[in-house]
Amino acid sequence: MELIQGGVCAAKGFTANGIHCGIRKNHTKKDLALIKSKVPCAAAAVYTTNLVKGAPLIVTKRHLANGTAQAVIVNSGNANTCNAGGENVAEETCSLLAQALKLDPRDVVVASTGVIGQPLDLTPIRDGIPALAAGLSPAGGGDAAEAILTTDTVKKEVAVSFEIGGKTCVLGGMAKGSGMIHPNMATMLVFLTTDCAVSAAILQKALSKDVQKTFNMLSVDGDTSTNDMVTILANGLAGNEEISSEGDAFTVFMRALNTVTVHLCRMIAGDGEGATKLLTCKVTGAKDEETAKTAAKSVITSSLTKAAMFGADANWGRVICAIGYSGAAVDIHRIDIAFRSPAGTVAVCENGAGVPFSEEKAKAVLSEKEIDILVDLKDGGCQADAWGCDLTYDYVKINGDYRT
Amino acid sequence: MELIQGGVCAAKGFTANGIHCGIRKNHTKKDLALIKSKVPCAAAAVYTTNLVKGAPLIVTKRHLANGTAQAVIVNSGNANTCNAGGENVAEETCSLLAQALKLDPRDVVVASTGVIGQPLDLTPIRDGIPALAAGLSPAGGGDAAEAILTTDTVKKEVAVSFEIGGKTCVLGGMAKGSGMIHPNMATMLVFLTTDCAVSAAILQKALSKDVQKTFNMLSVDGDTSTNDMVTILANGLAGNEEISSEGDAFTVFMRALNTVTVHLCRMIAGDGEGATKLLTCKVTGAKDEETAKTAAKSVITSSLTKAAMFGADANWGRVICAIGYSGAAVDIHRIDIAFRSPAGTVAVCENGAGVPFSEEKAKAVLSEKEIDILVDLKDGGCQADAWGCDLTYDYVKINGDYRT
């Protein structure tokens, strides 16, 4: 298994494009993305658990009921959520695209991101689709990745190649993160593609299993979006025997999927709104995985811990406090805590009580861009990682005036 | 029932004091507070549900097992939590105070607030107790309220007078809030006193019932502290017949208690770390109270909503999003949302979809210091309030460098 260049077009038979069609007023910001497979794909998705669900999610869920799809269209600049007629706009978008690409509208996945509660005007989408479709290219993954961003500062793409039954397969993806990121079942707009042959049922199983350890362990601000969605398309062009049950091939596929999704999680967390640092809380020694996950997610969600990391302040009391209120059944008096970064490791708490440490060294460790918060519960053999970012002035600035 | 001047000394027979004893390095900041009743009191308390519990809470719980207390000692500057020997320091503090006041150490309540994980030096407390006890006065409530503050910017005191069986009773209190405020059972350091005669059992019942609607509906930053504690002392000096069961007198007492605790909640929320605005989310039309509480608390806890309120941005999508992920079983398509302040009311969402509104008026409404977020679920007759504050640059600043 190795990381390779590219994103949603890294796998065989996928083309993509991203353009500015006019949903956003700023002409320099792309706002419409398209991914297309040469052949129909097995498709799977997971969606937000928020009771408020964006209209595109409702339409996509309907279209993916048969487990196949061939194209994905995504707009940024408007979430098409909590407005009148949003579902019609999403369906019409799929129909217009299907016409341009000569597909069945039910083979189109649709997604939107942006402000909630405003009508989405179909006009720029209708006017933009011909150019969007005409520009499809195997080199268009980067433009698509750019067109789905909102307050993100960098494109998020990753791909991996792996071998199944002697055939080289590729799995790649792109993501949009930044704010309103605290997924519960999925996260804000992740699109994965693979040329690996996988049945729709097993694809759904793989994705549903993976997100529990990846996107559901990610938080920027504790707010679970209304439009979270992760989709994966598998077109089978790698030529491997279709994976249709659990077994060795499934295990390899799960590893490839997890490699890609963990990379995207880290990219989303590190590029969280206003973030200057990527935080990874690594909980080990848990009696079961659920305990490890609960504790790890609570730490990276704590506003106080996040602000302390921004200030490079080794205030570990906030870490143990967040574990204490997390709901995880842990023995506080066994917990060890350390901070780790490229500048070294500093132990700050042993058996639930503080130990002397060099403030100077701690400052150096916490001044790096990527920080691991290491928590050992010393109560078993299970572990979990969770990803987040620091809480900064810029997060407040961005969200104090998001709509203008 | 009427609001009167004062705090913990407003009720008959209570004296208090607050001094600088040297736990804090800053000589201008008081760090040791004392409340004393002339006679033994019925006493009740509620504590944090955080698995990490400050040593003073463990000691106080032990001392209140018999339902009586006569004095309360509180230090700021160090939470006496997650350190070695913290329980001994807390017990020793009670013993030293009991000696000075000629009380049984078990009649002393002890509490601490400040940084977690550092040893609490007994020396300044031992050296300070004589002056602390000597300075007890019916006018000392303000000094005590000052000595328990950490990053709070104002003292939090309130008192109310009411009548039971022809006797005038008084109930007053003081609180310390600011950061790490997201109580679950209680909140960070609230001390209530009353001269009303109430049995310990009924006092505990009243307090436990009240906190569900007051302190448990308050959040500054989503972090549940390790040292949350609300205590109430009732010395009976008002001369009313002791309230020892539910009934009319109990109802009046509950109203008095609620009036005081709601005031303290609003003061804590409005003075949250870095806060510029007090937010109240008022949920009405819920099918049951639990639904109303879950929705209201989710809204005032949402970082995105809090940042939008800081920026006076009427981004109501964040309000409905927070209701959607709260876990409350609501019909999203019935929800009405409006913002209200002294500058007026602006309706922004009806039946789950946006309605046109004047951005200018919304800006005026949201530029006030106290903002109500009105949510009507139109699904029943139950309601709940929750209190919070905006998320500001100063919250990040304060918590990026808390320990220095």
Interface residues (C-beta under 8 A of the other chain):
Chain A: T48 T49 N50 L51 V52 K53 A79 T81 C82 N83 A84 V115 I116 G117 Q118 G179 M180 H182 N184 D221 G222 D223 T224 S225 T226 T301 S302 S303 L304 A307 A308 F310 G311 D313 A314 N315 W316 G317 R318 I320 C321 A322 I323 G324 Y325 V330 I332 V348 C349 G352 A353 G354 L391 T392 Y393 Y395 V396 K397 I398 N399 G400 D401 Y402 R403 T404
Chain B: T48 T49 N50 L51 V52 K53 A79 T81 C82 N83 A84 V115 I116 G117 Q118 G179 M180 H182 N184 D221 G222 D223 T224 S225 T226 T301 S302 S303 L304 A307 A308 F310 G311 D313 N315 W316 G317 R318 I320 C321 A322 I323 G324 Y325 V330 I332 V348 C349 G352 A353 G354 L391 T392 Y393 Y395 V396 K397 I398 N399 G400 D401 Y402 R403 T404
